[in-house]
Amino acid sequence: MELSDTIAALATPEGVGALAVVRLSGPQALAIADRVFRPAQLSAVPPNTAHVGWIHQKGNVIDEAVAVVYRAPRSYTREDVVEFSVHGSPYIARRVLEVLIDAGARPARAGEFTLRAFLNGRIDLAQAEAVADLIAADSEAAHRYALQQLRGGYSARFKELHDRLVQLAALLELELDFSEEDVAFASRAELHALTQQGLNQIQELIDSFRWGNAVRQGVMTTIAGRPNAGKSTLLNALLQEDRAIVSDIPGTTRDTVEEPLILDGIRFRLIDTAGLRQATDQIERTGVQRALGKIQQSSIVLYVFDVTALKAQDVLNDLKQLPVESGQCIAVGNKIDLADVSAVRTSFSSIAPLVLVSAQRGTGLEELKSELVRLVRSGSVSGEQIVVTNVRHIAALQRAAAALQQVQEGLKENRTKELIAADLRQALHALGEILGKVTSEDMLDYIFSHFCIGK
């Protein structure tokens, strides 16, 4: 990776605003800034100071600006950095960037400032990925876990696990060095116990991914049920807007409709689906198939039924046929305004969890929202635990777990030390990929290409 040149980019979004920030980083950042900024000589000012002046090119003033100076290694990239705050006109921001490039900088690539922070050792790869997650966070939970990862708590857990496996590998490598003397530096029972501890920790992290991925992508929540149960009305009521078409005609919804809903800091992806029944035509049949597919993919299913049209056994039969795991479904008895609530509760007492609502009138919606949050939190982890939210990380953890399983089988079957050590090195390699101890240029290009330019 080339670190000898100086890069520049707009660090704020495109468009009109009060301010725009243009960032400059690299070995020539201060020299380039001196060529375009007056009256202060920025190469001579103390670090972490702000200076008011003018950006100019060949005697022509471009804009008044505030220049903030950071000196290596106490900057985001561990390089000399200058950030210019200018007026938020797109024209001004573009002209300032052009002036810096004419003065010797080059345009930064996507994520290149954060890439330099990683390459210069300021943050590890997991922390670098957390920067993008933090920028993209659209809920309290997503923000919390991205911040935890950025601050290093996430990496500390992986480093602890990595270091423990390094110690284990060192014992095996030492035995290989003294193989002619047939020396054992650790009993096979001790090695098995240490490996099992590592496997338990990795499995705990793998198990957290379901919750972590839901936080990052949104908890996929499918609204399902028979035609005319009030699914679309419920979606509209939860969103407090007319998002789905509502009609008394069965089979009105033929395709899925997806909308976000944030409850108690958790982002839900609500998906309205076609009514589940024996389809009467090809279009409806496709809609039903899509509905079943969404149910299978979902973290939560809201099974909506008409309390005036079905009996408890009908609902239980429907629930048994849904392709959903136990504990992921909430039965929602709708149209409660048309029935006696006490009688309905008694009739459907065998069904749990059950929430009774009137989507038409808004009755019971707060209870339903609370039940959604409760179901998510009961299947999640506490705020102090480490949560895996990254698909790349989960793949690496799965490879590490598979390698450690091979280590355990090797110990059980008394395989040669060379084979066991090779499997252990595979586990270390997989964990190293998460932290960036093991990287390739292609991997870095892929990760940082998903960043915005200027970060």
Backbone torsions as a table, in degrees:
resi	resn	phi	psi	omega
1	MET	NA	135.3	-178.1
2	GLU	-83.0	119.1	179.1
3	LEU	-120.2	5.3	-175.5
4	SER	-85.8	-14.7	-180.0
5	ASP	-96.2	170.4	-178.3
6	THR	-111.6	132.7	-173.6
7	ILE	-112.5	153.6	179.0
8	ALA	-140.5	146.4	178.1
9	ALA	-164.3	157.5	171.6
10	LEU	-74.6	124.7	-175.9
11	ALA	-97.1	-5.0	177.8
12	THR	-112.8	161.2	-176.0
13	PRO	-63.5	152.3	174.2
14	GLU	-63.6	148.7	176.9
15	GLY	121.3	173.4	-177.1
16	VAL	-80.9	134.1	177.2
17	GLY	-157.1	178.4	178.9
18	ALA	-66.7	-40.9	-177.2
19	LEU	-135.7	155.2	169.4
20	ALA	-131.0	143.1	-179.7
21	VAL	-115.9	125.6	176.7
22	VAL	-111.3	125.5	-172.9
23	ARG	-106.9	141.5	-178.9
24	LEU	-131.0	128.7	-178.1
25	SER	-145.0	137.8	177.4
26	GLY	143.2	177.0	-175.9
27	PRO	-63.2	-25.2	-179.3
28	GLN	-104.4	14.8	-174.8
29	ALA	-58.8	-46.2	-177.4
30	LEU	-70.0	-39.6	179.1
31	ALA	-64.1	-41.9	178.5
32	ILE	-66.2	-41.9	179.3
33	ALA	-60.9	-38.6	179.1
34	ASP	-62.4	-29.6	-178.0
35	ARG	-73.4	-22.5	-172.2
36	VAL	-117.7	-7.2	-172.2
37	PHE	-119.5	136.3	177.5
38	ARG	-137.9	149.9	8.0
39	PRO	-95.0	-15.9	-174.8
40	ALA	-68.1	143.5	171.9
41	GLN	-91.6	98.2	-169.4
42	LEU	-65.5	-26.0	178.8
43	SER	-69.1	-13.7	-177.3
44	ALA	-106.9	-5.1	-175.3
45	VAL	-86.3	157.9	177.3
46	PRO	-64.5	154.6	177.4
47	PRO	-69.4	160.5	177.3
48	ASN	58.4	40.2	178.0
49	THR	-126.2	153.3	-179.8
50	ALA	-112.9	143.4	-175.6
51	HIS	-138.4	132.4	178.8
52	VAL	-90.6	135.1	179.2
53	GLY	-168.7	-157.7	-176.2
54	TRP	-127.5	137.9	172.6
55	ILE	-94.2	129.8	-176.0
56	HIS	-136.5	163.7	174.6
57	GLN	-142.6	116.3	179.2
58	LYS	51.6	44.6	176.5
59	GLY	85.6	-10.5	179.5
60	ASN	-94.4	123.6	179.6
61	VAL	-75.8	130.4	178.8
62	ILE	-93.6	-47.9	-178.9
63	ASP	-170.2	157.5	168.5
64	GLU	-76.9	143.1	-174.5
65	ALA	-147.3	159.6	169.1
66	VAL	-110.2	121.4	179.6
67	ALA	-103.9	125.3	176.7
68	VAL	-109.5	128.5	-173.1
69	VAL	-109.0	129.6	173.3
70	TYR	-123.8	134.9	-179.1
71	ARG	-107.7	144.3	176.5
72	ALA	-62.1	142.9	1.9
73	PRO	-95.0	11.4	-175.6
74	ARG	-90.7	63.0	177.1
75	SER	-147.2	173.0	-178.3
76	TYR	-59.1	-39.8	-177.2
77	THR	-97.1	-3.5	-171.4
78	ARG	64.3	20.9	173.5
79	GLU	-117.7	172.7	169.1
80	ASP	-65.2	132.1	-177.4
81	VAL	-133.2	137.6	170.6
82	VAL	-127.8	130.8	176.9
83	GLU	-117.2	125.3	-179.9
84	PHE	-102.9	120.8	172.3
85	SER	-96.4	117.7	-178.1
86	VAL	-123.3	174.6	177.1
87	HIS	-65.5	148.1	-168.1
88	GLY	-81.7	28.0	173.8
89	SER	-75.6	131.4	177.1
90	PRO	-56.2	-35.8	179.0
91	TYR	-64.0	-45.8	-179.4
92	ILE	-63.0	-45.9	-179.5
93	ALA	-59.9	-43.2	179.4
94	ARG	-64.9	-40.9	-179.5
95	ARG	-67.0	-41.4	178.4
96	VAL	-61.5	-42.5	178.5
97	LEU	-63.1	-41.3	177.9
98	GLU	-62.6	-40.8	179.3
99	VAL	-61.5	-44.1	-179.9
100	LEU	-65.0	-38.4	178.8
101	ILE	-68.2	-41.4	176.6
102	ASP	-62.3	-28.7	-177.8
103	ALA	-84.9	-2.9	174.3
104	GLY	131.2	-7.1	177.9
105	ALA	-85.6	168.7	171.8
106	ARG	-124.0	155.3	179.3
107	PRO	-62.5	134.3	178.4
108	ALA	-73.5	147.6	173.4
109	ARG	-85.1	169.5	179.6
110	ALA	-57.3	126.6	176.3
111	GLY	72.3	11.3	-170.9
112	GLU	-71.7	-29.4	176.8
113	PHE	-65.1	-44.3	178.8
114	THR	-70.0	-35.0	175.7
115	LEU	-59.7	-42.4	178.8
116	ARG	-66.3	-36.7	175.9
117	ALA	-60.0	-39.1	177.7
118	PHE	-69.9	-50.1	-177.6
119	LEU	-63.6	-29.5	179.7
120	ASN	-89.4	5.3	172.2
121	GLY	82.2	11.6	179.5
122	ARG	-74.8	-37.1	178.1
123	ILE	-136.9	157.9	174.5
124	ASP	-90.1	179.8	-173.0
125	LEU	-67.6	-37.2	178.5
126	ALA	-64.1	-39.9	177.2
127	GLN	-66.6	-37.9	178.2
128	ALA	-61.7	-42.5	178.4
129	GLU	-65.7	-30.0	179.0
130	ALA	-65.9	-27.9	177.7
131	VAL	-60.0	-47.0	178.9
132	ALA	-64.5	-39.5	179.0
133	ASP	-65.1	-37.7	-179.8
134	LEU	-65.7	-41.1	178.3
135	ILE	-64.4	-37.5	-176.2
136	ALA	-85.8	-8.2	-175.2
137	ALA	-59.4	127.6	179.4
138	ASP	-123.2	17.6	175.3
139	SER	-150.6	163.8	-179.3
140	GLU	-61.3	-42.5	-177.8
141	ALA	-66.2	-43.7	178.6
142	ALA	-61.8	-40.7	178.2
143	HIS	-63.5	-43.2	-176.8
144	ARG	-61.7	-46.4	-177.4
145	TYR	-73.5	-34.3	175.9
146	ALA	-65.4	-40.4	179.8
147	LEU	-67.5	-39.3	176.7
148	GLN	-59.8	-41.9	179.1
149	GLN	-68.5	-40.6	-179.6
150	LEU	-65.8	-36.5	-177.0
151	ARG	-78.3	-5.8	171.7
152	GLY	101.7	-4.7	179.2
153	GLY	-64.2	-37.6	177.8
154	TYR	-63.6	-49.7	-178.7
155	SER	-63.9	-36.1	-179.2
156	ALA	-59.6	-37.5	179.7
157	ARG	-65.7	-42.5	-179.8
158	PHE	-69.8	-37.8	178.5
159	LYS	-64.3	-39.7	177.8
160	GLU	-61.2	-45.1	178.9
161	LEU	-65.9	-43.6	179.6
162	HIS	-61.3	-44.8	-178.6
163	ASP	-64.7	-36.9	179.2
164	ARG	-65.1	-40.3	178.7
165	LEU	-70.9	-31.5	175.4
166	VAL	-62.2	-42.9	178.0
167	GLN	-61.4	-41.4	178.7
168	LEU	-64.3	-43.2	179.0
169	ALA	-64.4	-37.4	-179.9
170	ALA	-62.2	-39.2	178.2
171	LEU	-62.9	-43.5	179.9
172	LEU	-67.3	-42.1	179.6
173	GLU	-63.8	-35.9	178.6
174	LEU	-65.5	-40.2	177.5
175	GLU	-63.6	-37.4	178.1
176	LEU	-64.5	-37.6	179.1
177	ASP	-64.5	-29.9	-178.5
178	PHE	-111.4	31.8	-174.7
179	SER	-61.7	-32.4	-179.0
180	GLU	-68.2	-29.0	179.1
181	GLU	-85.4	-7.5	-179.4
182	ASP	55.9	48.8	-178.8
183	VAL	-94.3	138.9	175.5
184	ALA	-116.3	120.4	-179.1
185	PHE	-93.1	-9.7	175.8
186	ALA	-152.8	138.3	179.2
187	SER	-69.3	155.1	179.2
188	ARG	-63.3	-32.9	177.5
189	ALA	-65.3	-39.3	178.9
190	GLU	-67.7	-42.3	178.4
191	LEU	-63.0	-40.0	179.1
192	HIS	-64.0	-42.2	-179.5
193	ALA	-64.3	-43.0	179.4
194	LEU	-64.6	-40.5	178.5
195	THR	-64.9	-40.0	179.5
196	GLN	-64.4	-38.4	176.8
197	GLN	-60.3	-44.5	178.0
198	GLY	-62.0	-43.4	179.0
199	LEU	-62.2	-41.1	-179.9
200	ASN	-62.6	-42.3	179.8
201	GLN	-66.1	-42.5	179.4
202	ILE	-64.7	-41.3	-179.7
203	GLN	-64.4	-37.2	177.2
204	GLU	-61.4	-40.7	178.1
205	LEU	-68.2	-40.9	178.1
206	ILE	-62.5	-41.9	-179.6
207	ASP	-64.1	-27.7	-179.0
208	SER	-74.6	-13.0	-173.3
209	PHE	-66.4	-34.8	-179.0
210	ARG	-58.7	-45.6	177.7
211	TRP	-69.9	-44.4	-178.0
212	GLY	-61.9	-41.2	179.3
213	ASN	-68.2	-36.0	177.8
214	ALA	-64.4	-39.9	178.1
215	VAL	-62.9	-43.4	-175.7
216	ARG	-72.5	-43.6	-175.2
217	GLN	-94.6	-18.0	-172.6
218	GLY	104.4	139.1	-178.8
219	VAL	-74.5	111.3	-177.2
220	MET	-70.4	115.7	-173.9
221	THR	-126.3	109.2	-176.9
222	THR	-95.5	132.4	175.2
223	ILE	-95.9	114.2	-174.6
224	ALA	-128.1	167.3	178.6
225	GLY	151.4	-179.2	180.0
226	ARG	-72.5	162.6	175.9
227	PRO	-58.2	146.6	176.7
228	ASN	65.2	20.1	177.3
229	ALA	-80.7	-16.3	-179.3
230	GLY	101.4	25.6	-177.5
231	LYS	-64.4	-48.6	-178.7
232	SER	-66.9	-36.3	177.0
233	THR	-64.3	-39.0	178.7
234	LEU	-65.4	-43.6	177.6
235	LEU	-57.3	-49.2	-179.9
236	ASN	-60.8	-38.4	-178.8
237	ALA	-67.9	-41.3	179.0
238	LEU	-66.5	-37.0	-179.3
239	LEU	-83.2	-16.8	-175.9
240	GLN	59.8	39.3	174.3
241	GLU	-158.9	156.7	180.0
242	ASP	-83.7	84.6	-178.0
243	ARG	-92.8	-36.6	-178.9
244	ALA	-109.9	147.5	178.1
245	ILE	-71.6	130.8	-179.8
246	VAL	-113.8	133.6	-179.7
247	SER	-153.0	153.8	175.3
248	ASP	-77.7	-9.9	-178.5
249	ILE	-78.2	122.2	178.7
250	PRO	-59.7	141.3	176.5
251	GLY	82.6	18.7	179.8
252	THR	-61.2	-44.1	179.6
253	THR	-79.8	116.9	-178.7
254	ARG	-108.3	-21.6	-177.4
255	ASP	-129.0	174.1	179.1
256	THR	-85.6	146.7	175.7
257	VAL	-125.4	123.8	-176.0
258	GLU	-119.0	134.4	178.3
259	GLU	-144.7	146.9	178.8
260	PRO	-84.4	151.0	175.1
261	LEU	-145.8	125.5	179.8
262	ILE	-104.2	123.2	179.1
263	LEU	-127.1	123.8	176.1
264	ASP	51.1	41.3	177.8
265	GLY	81.1	2.1	-179.1
266	ILE	-109.4	132.2	179.3
267	ARG	-92.0	120.2	176.4
268	PHE	-104.0	142.8	173.0
269	ARG	-106.9	96.2	-178.3
270	LEU	-78.9	130.3	-177.3
271	ILE	-126.6	113.4	175.4
272	ASP	-84.2	138.4	-175.2
273	THR	-129.9	167.7	177.4
274	ALA	-66.0	150.1	177.9
275	GLY	-63.2	139.8	-177.8
276	LEU	-86.6	111.1	177.0
277	ARG	-163.1	176.9	173.8
278	GLN	-71.2	110.6	-173.4
279	ALA	-64.8	148.0	-178.9
280	THR	-98.4	-12.9	178.0
281	ASP	-150.8	171.8	-174.5
282	GLN	-64.5	-38.9	-178.9
283	ILE	-64.1	-45.8	179.0
284	GLU	-66.0	-37.3	179.0
285	ARG	-59.6	-41.7	177.9
286	THR	-64.1	-39.5	178.7
287	GLY	-63.0	-41.2	178.9
288	VAL	-65.9	-41.2	178.1
289	GLN	-62.5	-40.6	177.6
290	ARG	-65.2	-38.2	178.4
291	ALA	-60.7	-45.7	179.3
292	LEU	-64.2	-36.7	177.6
293	GLY	-64.1	-42.5	178.4
294	LYS	-64.7	-38.7	178.5
295	ILE	-60.6	-43.8	179.7
296	GLN	-62.4	-35.0	-177.0
297	GLN	-83.0	-13.3	-168.5
298	SER	-79.4	151.7	170.9
299	SER	-82.2	-32.2	180.0
300	ILE	-137.7	143.4	174.0
301	VAL	-123.1	127.7	170.9
302	LEU	-96.8	105.3	178.5
303	TYR	-89.0	109.3	-175.5
304	VAL	-96.9	131.4	177.7
305	PHE	-138.7	154.4	-179.9
306	ASP	-85.8	113.9	-176.1
307	VAL	-67.3	-16.9	180.0
308	THR	-90.3	-9.4	-173.6
309	ALA	-113.8	-22.0	-175.2
310	LEU	-119.6	155.6	172.3
311	LYS	-101.8	167.1	-177.1
312	ALA	-56.9	-40.7	-178.2
313	GLN	-66.6	-34.5	176.0
314	ASP	-61.0	-44.5	-179.6
315	VAL	-65.3	-44.9	179.9
316	LEU	-60.5	-41.2	178.3
317	ASN	-63.0	-42.8	178.5
318	ASP	-62.2	-43.8	-177.9
319	LEU	-62.7	-37.3	179.6
320	LYS	-64.6	-29.9	-176.9
321	GLN	-85.1	-12.2	-179.6
322	LEU	-71.9	133.6	178.6
323	PRO	-79.2	67.8	-175.8
324	VAL	-140.0	145.0	-179.8
325	GLU	-73.2	153.6	177.7
326	SER	-61.0	138.6	179.1
327	GLY	89.4	-2.7	-179.5
328	GLN	-104.6	1.2	-172.6
329	CYS	-119.4	137.6	172.8
330	ILE	-115.6	123.2	175.8
331	ALA	-81.8	127.4	-177.1
332	VAL	-117.8	105.5	177.7
333	GLY	-82.0	113.4	-174.5
334	ASN	-101.7	166.0	178.7
335	LYS	67.8	36.0	-178.5
336	ILE	-67.5	-18.5	177.6
337	ASP	-68.8	-14.2	-179.1
338	LEU	-100.7	8.1	-175.7
339	ALA	-140.5	171.8	175.2
340	ASP	-85.4	118.5	-173.0
341	VAL	-60.5	-46.0	-178.5
342	SER	-61.2	-42.4	-180.0
343	ALA	-65.5	-39.7	179.2
344	VAL	-64.5	-43.8	179.2
345	ARG	-60.2	-39.3	179.1
346	THR	-67.7	-43.7	-176.9
347	SER	-64.4	-36.5	-175.3
348	PHE	-107.2	25.5	-177.1
349	SER	-64.7	-19.4	-179.0
350	SER	-79.6	-5.0	-176.0
351	ILE	-106.8	127.1	178.2
352	ALA	-149.5	142.4	-5.6
353	PRO	-74.3	145.2	-178.9
354	LEU	-130.4	132.2	174.8
355	VAL	-125.3	129.0	179.7
356	LEU	-99.4	129.2	-176.1
357	VAL	-139.0	163.4	163.6
358	SER	-123.1	98.8	-179.0
359	ALA	-61.6	-30.1	-179.1
360	GLN	-66.3	-41.1	-175.3
361	ARG	-103.6	-7.6	178.9
362	GLY	86.7	5.5	179.8
363	THR	-70.4	135.7	174.7
364	GLY	80.5	0.4	-176.6
365	LEU	-68.1	-36.1	179.5
366	GLU	-65.9	-38.6	176.6
367	GLU	-63.9	-39.8	178.5
368	LEU	-64.6	-43.0	178.0
369	LYS	-61.2	-42.1	178.9
370	SER	-63.4	-38.5	179.6
371	GLU	-67.4	-37.6	176.1
372	LEU	-60.6	-47.7	-179.8
373	VAL	-64.1	-42.6	-179.9
374	ARG	-61.3	-43.2	-178.2
375	LEU	-63.8	-40.8	178.9
376	VAL	-66.8	-47.2	-175.9
377	ARG	-68.3	-31.8	179.0
378	SER	-68.8	-24.5	178.5
379	GLY	-100.1	6.0	-177.5
380	SER	-100.9	-161.2	179.3
381	VAL	-123.6	165.1	179.8
382	SER	-71.7	161.4	-177.1
383	GLY	-63.8	-18.3	-178.0
384	GLU	-85.9	-17.9	-177.1
385	GLN	-82.1	157.0	178.8
386	ILE	-83.1	133.1	-178.7
387	VAL	-120.2	128.7	177.9
388	VAL	-87.0	123.7	-179.0
389	THR	-118.5	-3.7	-170.3
390	ASN	-107.3	129.6	-178.6
391	VAL	-63.6	-38.4	178.8
392	ARG	-61.7	-40.5	-179.3
393	HIS	-67.1	-41.5	-178.0
394	ILE	-66.3	-35.9	177.8
395	ALA	-64.5	-41.6	179.0
396	ALA	-66.2	-40.0	178.3
397	LEU	-64.1	-39.2	178.6
398	GLN	-65.2	-38.0	176.2
399	ARG	-66.7	-39.1	178.3
400	ALA	-64.2	-42.1	179.2
401	ALA	-63.4	-42.7	179.2
402	ALA	-62.4	-40.2	179.9
403	ALA	-66.5	-40.2	179.2
404	LEU	-68.9	-32.4	173.4
405	GLN	-61.1	-40.6	176.9
406	GLN	-63.8	-37.2	177.3
407	VAL	-61.3	-45.8	-179.3
408	GLN	-63.6	-42.9	177.7
409	GLU	-63.2	-37.6	178.4
410	GLY	-63.8	-40.1	177.6
411	LEU	-66.6	-40.3	-178.8
412	LYS	-66.5	-39.4	-177.0
413	GLU	-91.7	4.6	178.3
414	ASN	58.2	44.1	176.2
415	ARG	-69.3	168.3	-178.1
416	THR	-66.1	154.6	-179.7
417	LYS	-62.1	-32.8	-179.4
418	GLU	-61.9	-42.9	-179.7
419	LEU	-68.3	-41.4	179.5
420	ILE	-64.8	-42.6	179.3
421	ALA	-63.9	-36.2	179.0
422	ALA	-65.1	-42.1	177.9
423	ASP	-64.8	-38.0	179.7
424	LEU	-66.7	-37.4	176.8
425	ARG	-64.2	-33.8	176.3
426	GLN	-63.5	-40.8	177.7
427	ALA	-63.9	-43.4	178.7
428	LEU	-63.8	-38.9	179.1
429	HIS	-62.2	-43.0	-179.1
430	ALA	-64.1	-44.0	178.8
431	LEU	-67.7	-35.0	178.3
432	GLY	-63.0	-30.4	178.3
433	GLU	-64.3	-33.6	-178.5
434	ILE	-66.4	-44.1	-176.3
435	LEU	-85.8	-11.7	-178.0
436	GLY	90.5	10.2	175.1
437	LYS	-69.2	-27.4	176.3
438	VAL	-123.8	113.3	-178.2
439	THR	-140.9	160.8	171.3
440	SER	-127.4	159.9	179.8
441	GLU	-63.7	-35.2	179.0
442	ASP	-64.1	-40.9	179.2
443	MET	-63.2	-45.3	-179.9
444	LEU	-64.2	-41.3	178.8
445	ASP	-60.1	-42.0	-178.9
446	TYR	-65.4	-46.8	-176.8
447	ILE	-63.7	-49.6	-172.1
448	PHE	-81.5	-14.5	177.2
449	SER	-68.4	-17.3	-179.8
450	HIS	-88.4	-3.3	177.0
451	PHE	-80.4	162.0	171.8
452	CYS	-81.1	152.1	176.1
453	ILE	-68.7	137.5	-177.3
454	GLY	102.0	-9.2	176.0
455	LYS	-124.5	NA	NA
